[in-house]
Amino acid sequence: MVAPQLLSDVREYLELLRDETWRRHDSAMSEDTIAREVTEVMLKVHPDWDGQEWIRPGVGCLCAEHAMTGDEPEAPEHQLRPGK
């Protein structure tokens, strides 16, 4: 596989992992349920992938990121520093 194609494949894979994870996270599923379902989807799309053990940690990272960047607006900076 040529390097540009490999990079494109990895990007598509990560986008699918993100989209499938966040879609389930938005529906208030538990992280374990999300990981199980996303693993099934990813293995259907990439059955020959050798790095299957990385799906669960990827789901965990994406759930944490989505929780931190959710729809709630960030507090103004002055509210983040107690006593100021």
VEXGU-493978 format. One record per atom (N, C-alpha, C): y, z, x. Coordinates in steps of 0.02 Angstrom, whole numbers, padded with zeros to 5 digits, always signed. Last residue first. Layout:
BEGIN
YZX...
# end
This chain:
BEGIN
+01779+02093-00553+01836+02051-00535+01867+02022-00597+01665+02162-00589+01720+02199-00560+01780+02157-00540+01544+02036-00556+01563+02099-00588+01622+02131-00551+01552+01870-00571+01566+01921-00520+01588+01985-00554+01538+01785-00676+01479+01795-00634+01489+01850-00581+01657+01766-00736+01610+01809-00771+01548+01824-00729+01719+01673-00655+01746+01741-00656+01700+01790-00692+01647+01554-00686+01638+01587-00622+01663+01659-00622+01577+01551-00852+01631+01537-00805+01623+01580-00742+01404+01517-00873+01459+01564-00880+01515+01543-00831+01346+01357-00932+01350+01409-00880+01410+01454-00894+01278+01328-01096+01328+01316-01044+01328+01374-00993+01111+01286-01135+01163+01337-01136+01214+01325-01081+01011+01194-01117+01070+01173-01155+01126+01225-01155+00949+01223-00949+00944+01211-01021+01010+01195-01053+00922+01246-00818+00971+01195-00833+00970+01176-00907+00823+01343-00813+00887+01357-00780+00941+01307-00799+00720+01280-00879+00746+01342-00907+00814+01358-00877+00696+01176-00791+00721+01160-00858+00751+01223-00891+00647+01247-00680+00708+01207-00674+00738+01194-00743+00530+01300-00735+00582+01345-00709+00649+01308-00704+00460+01182-00764+00476+01229-00818+00533+01276-00796+00448+01128-00635+00488+01093-00685+00506+01138-00744+00364+01223-00575+00431+01210-00548+00476+01177-00600+00249+01209-00658+00284+01273-00651+00355+01265-00626+00214+01075-00633+00233+01096-00701+00272+01161-00698+00180+01088-00498+00235+01044-00519+00261+01062-00588+00068+01172-00503+00130+01196-00471+00191+01154-00490-00016+01077-00576+00002+01143-00603+00064+01172-00570-00028+00967-00485+00000+00959-00552+00025+01026-00579-00093+00986-00367-00019+00992-00366+00012+00985-00435-00225+00956-00378-00207+01028-00373-00132+01039-00374-00233+00819-00368-00232+00849-00435-00212+00923-00433-00220+00720-00266-00181+00781-00265-00177+00817-00331-00287+00599-00284-00320+00652-00246-00284+00719-00250-00303+00497-00425-00258+00535-00383-00294+00593-00350-00372+00422-00515-00396+00421-00446-00352+00462-00398-00307+00429-00637-00373+00461-00630-00397+00465-00558-00169+00427-00696-00185+00424-00624-00253+00457-00611-00172+00438-00835-00131+00386-00804-00151+00374-00731-00258+00545-00852-00272+00483-00887-00235+00425-00855-00196+00640-00776-00260+00615-00752-00282+00553-00791-00082+00665-00854-00074+00638-00786-00140+00609-00761-00138+00720-00971-00100+00658-00974-00097+00625-00904-00199+00837-00920-00239+00787-00955-00203+00719-00956-00085+00903-00870-00140+00883-00825-00183+00829-00857-00018+00928-00989+00011+00881-00941-00042+00858-00891-00105+01025-01045-00093+00961-01079-00065+00908-01031-00099+01129-00948-00163+01100-00970-00153+01031-01000+00038+01156-00941+00002+01134-00882-00064+01101-00901+00063+01199-01074+00098+01140-01047+00058+01113-00988-00014+01314-01076-00030+01259-01121+00001+01195-01096+00055+01389-00978-00017+01373-00969-00038+01315-01013+00181+01403-01035+00174+01364-00974+00101+01345-00961+00181+01379-01213+00175+01421-01155+00165+01377-01093+00307+01282-01301+00237+01295-01281+00237+01343-01222+00430+01242-01353+00416+01314-01345+00342+01329-01332+00469+01114-01346+00435+01134-01407+00410+01206-01404+00519+01101-01218+00567+01101-01274+00535+01123-01339+00400+01088-01149+00440+01149-01140+00490+01156-01197+00362+00959-01183+00323+01016-01207+00362+01082-01202+00461+00889-01116+00450+00877-01188+00412+00936-01218+00444+00931-00984+00503+00953-01021+00495+00942-01096+00319+00868-00953+00328+00941-00948+00386+00964-00992+00344+00732-00970+00291+00764-01009+00298+00840-01009+00450+00716-00876+00460+00701-00947+00407+00736-00991+00389+00755-00752+00449+00789-00779+00455+00778-00854+00285+00660-00744+00270+00732-00741+00328+00772-00772+00360+00543-00743+00314+00555-00797+00296+00629-00801+00429+00562-00622+00467+00555-00685+00422+00569-00745+00322+00562-00532+00363+00623-00541+00405+00620-00604+00278+00428-00548+00233+00485-00562+00273+00548-00575+00388+00357-00505+00364+00349-00573+00320+00407-00594+00390+00401-00370+00446+00414-00414+00425+00409-00488+00269+00349-00325+00280+00422-00324+00337+00440-00372+00293+00212-00337+00238+00243-00375+00247+00319-00379+00398+00196-00246+00408+00180-00317+00355+00213-00360+00333+00230-00128+00390+00269-00151+00404+00257-00225+00239+00125-00125+00217+00194-00127+00273+00239-00153+00323+00015-00111+00282+00021-00171+00258+00093-00180+00378+00039+00017+00422+00038-00043+00382+00045-00108+00253+00038+00097+00295+00098+00088+00341+00095+00027+00109-00041+00028+00171-00046+00065+00216+00013+00048-00059+00000+00043+00000+00000+00000+00062+00000+00045
# end
